[in-house]
Amino acid sequence: MIINIRHAAAMTSLIVALVTGCGGETKAKTFKVSGKIHAGGNPITGLPPGEKPMVKFEAKANKEQSMAKVGEDGAFTVDLSPGDYTVTGSAGFMAISNKKSPGMISKDLKVEADVVGLDLDVGKAKTK
């Protein structure tokens, strides 16, 4: 059997295409989660002063953590994979928003679609 170089190159290209698949990488589906962190409806300036509020999402399945970027008005957004999360909002590094509250709030969140309007009020007692 005689195989010329062009046929060998074409066969090699076909095999590589079949093994690697057609197209690019498939990305996992993510959903946008957005909301606002505040203290009784008032923006948080951060504790200690100058410290930014923080919003952390921890996946219950594998403990993987994601941090949301928080704007000056307390608004935040993050892209998350579907699943169950514990969301923790904090007024800052040394979070103390008033004498009754530790300046933190924690709640459970199930992500199955985009989540809009997630409300994190650190002025309320810690909940879960």
Secondary structure, DSSP 8 states (H G I E B T S, - for coil): ----HHHHHHHHHHHHHHHH-SSS------EEEEEEEEBTTB---TTTTT---EEEEEETTT--EEEEEE-TTSEEEEEE-SEEEEEEEESSTT--SSSS--SEEEEEEEESS-EEEEEEETTS----
